[in-house]
Amino acid sequence: MAHTITDKKPLLARVRRIKGQAEALERALEDGAECMAVLQQIAAIRGAVKGLMSQVLEGHLREHMGPASDASHDRMDDLEAIVSVLRSYMK
């Protein structure tokens, strides 16, 4: 079973937060908000999308590259190294 199905609830919560942020950005633009407020909202949306991407990507790696049962210790070390690098890259 895909991890996006098993982790559906927290993923949908993230998507709904992003949707709310996008709606707030739309209102800010319609209302003629200050540039800094608009930029801050865009940055917040970008961060939220990156967080969602990170969560889905990490789940994918763990699901598809992780142990099916008892895998070797080295494979788990490699997997943790990849996840660590991806977390750093996506900040």
C-alpha positions in Angstrom: 0.0 0.0 0.0 1.3 3.4 -0.9 2.5 5.7 1.9 0.3 8.5 0.6 -2.7 6.3 1.4 -1.5 5.3 4.9 -0.4 8.8 5.7 -3.4 10.5 4.1 -4.7 12.4 7.1 -1.5 14.4 7.9 -0.9 15.0 4.2 -4.4 16.3 3.6 -4.0 18.6 6.7 -0.8 20.1 5.2 -2.6 20.6 1.8 -5.5 22.3 3.6 -3.2 24.6 5.4 -1.5 25.5 2.1 -4.9 26.1 0.6 -5.8 28.5 3.4 -2.5 30.3 2.9 -3.1 30.7 -0.8 -6.6 32.0 -0.1 -5.1 34.6 2.3 -2.6 35.6 -0.3 -5.4 36.1 -2.8 -7.3 38.3 -0.3 -4.2 40.3 0.4 -3.7 41.0 -3.3 -7.3 41.8 -3.8 -7.2 44.2 -0.9 -4.0 45.9 -2.0 -1.9 44.8 1.0 1.6 46.1 1.5 4.3 44.4 -0.5 6.0 43.0 2.6 2.9 41.3 3.7 2.4 39.7 0.3 6.0 38.6 0.2 5.8 37.1 3.6 2.7 35.2 2.6 4.4 33.9 -0.5 7.4 32.8 1.5 5.1 31.0 4.0 3.4 29.2 1.1 6.7 28.2 -0.4 7.8 26.8 3.0 4.6 24.9 3.4 4.9 23.3 0.0 8.5 22.4 0.6 7.5 20.8 3.9 4.8 18.7 2.1 7.3 17.7 -0.6 9.8 16.7 2.0 7.2 14.6 3.9 6.0 12.8 0.8 9.6 12.3 -0.5 10.8 10.9 2.8 7.8 8.5 2.9 8.5 7.4 -0.6 12.2 6.7 0.2 11.3 4.8 3.3 8.5 2.8 1.6 10.3 2.0 -1.6 14.0 1.9 -0.6 13.6 0.8 3.0 13.6 -2.7 4.3 10.8 -5.0 3.1 11.5 -7.1 6.2 14.9 -7.6 7.9 17.4 -5.6 5.7 21.0 -5.1 6.3 22.2 -2.5 8.7 24.2 -0.8 5.9 21.2 -0.3 3.8 19.4 1.4 6.7 22.5 3.6 7.3 22.4 4.6 3.6 18.7 5.4 3.7 19.2 7.6 6.8 22.0 9.4 5.0 19.9 10.1 2.0 17.0 11.4 4.1 19.4 13.6 6.1 20.8 15.1 2.9 17.3 15.7 1.4 16.2 17.4 4.6 19.2 19.8 4.4 18.7 20.4 0.7 15.0 21.2 1.0 15.4 23.8 3.8 
